[in-house]
Amino acid sequence: MENKQIRRNLYRALRKTGVRKEQISPEADFQDDLHFDTTDWKIFTYYLESIFKVNIEEESIKNLHSVNDTITLLRQTA
C-alpha cells in the first residue's frame, strides 16, 4: 500500500476514534498528545483492522507509541 494512502486511512481511523484533526501529526504521541485510554485503543484497533483489512496482534498494538510507529507497522502489514 502506498505511503500517502496509509497516512490518509490512518488519519481517518484516528478521526473516527475521536481525535481532532489539528492534533494529528506523525510525531503525535498516543499517551501525551492524543490522551488515549484503554477504550480509545480498542476503538482505534477496530478501525485500523476494518479500514486496512488486517489483523493486528495485541503485542504490536502495545508497542505503538506515536502515529509514526503506526505508519511503520501498517507499511509492514497492509
PyMOL commands that set and color helices and strands:
alter all, ss='L'
color gray80, all
select helices_A, chain A and resi 3-17+21-23+38-52+58-62+67-77
alter helices_A, ss='H'
color red, helices_A
deselect
rebuild
show_as cartoon
